[in-house]
Amino acid sequence: MKCTACGGTELEDGFLPDVGYAQTWVALWMAGPPSTDLSFWQRFKTGGGVNLDGVEAKAIEAKRCVACGHLELYANRAPEPGTHLVR
């Protein structure tokens, strides 16, 4: 795979952390608009997790060009169990 910015050939794997509750999770891409069905306090009381029932979700993977630092984000795979916060 080549960098789309400079043509460099070495891209290192990484991820975008989603930090909360003293844990680090993998950030998710989710289809559609954000849900507004819970108030701030309802989300706070339930741990603020994301409900994935019936929603297409993909783990965000990041590739960084070693030559120029350009980041490319990909969302091709379903999130692995235990790597994201769900309710």
N, C-alpha and C positions, 0 to 999 in steps of 0.2 A: 504494500500500500504506500502511495506517495502523498506527501503533504500537498494540499491544494493551493497553499500560499506560495511556497518557494520551490517545490519539487523535491524536497529532501526525502530520503528513503527510509529514515529511521524514525518511527513513531512509537513512543512508549505508552503502555496502557495505564489507565488511572480511572478515577471516578470522582463525582461531585458529592461530597459528604452532606448529609442532612442531619444536623446535630440536634439532639434534644434528649432530655431526661437522662443525662450523663451517659448517653450511648451515641454511637455514630452509625447512621443508616445510609443506604444507597439511595440517592435521589431518584424519583420516578417521574416519567412522562405519563400523563393520563389523558385519554381522549375526552374531548368536550370541554365545557366551561367548568370552573371550580364550583364545588358544591357550597351552597349557602344555607343548607337546611338546618344547621345547628348554630346556636349563638356561641359567642366566645366562651361563656361560662359552661355551657354544655360540653364543648370540646375540651375545656380544661378539666372538668370532672371525669370525663371518660378517657383521658390520656391523649386526646387530640389526634388519634389515629385516623388513617384514611380507610374508608370502606371501599374495598375493591369488588364487591358483589355486582356483577353485571357491567363492570367498567373495564375497558381495555387499558392495561397498564404495562409499561415496559421500563426496565432498568436503564438508567442513563449511563452510558459508558463514555469515557473521555479518552481521546488519543492526543498526545502532545508531541509536536515535532521537536526533535532534539536540536536541529539546526537553528530554527527561528523562533521556537516557543509557541507557534500557532496551535490553538486548540480546535479539535473537531469533536463534535458530540454525536453519538449514535444511540438509537433506542430501537434495537432489533429483537431483544430477548425478553421473555417474561422474567419478572424479578424472582430470585431464588428465595425459598422460605427462610425466614430468620434474618434476612438482610434489609428489611424495611419494616416500618411501623404500620400495622394494620389494626383495625378494630372489627 
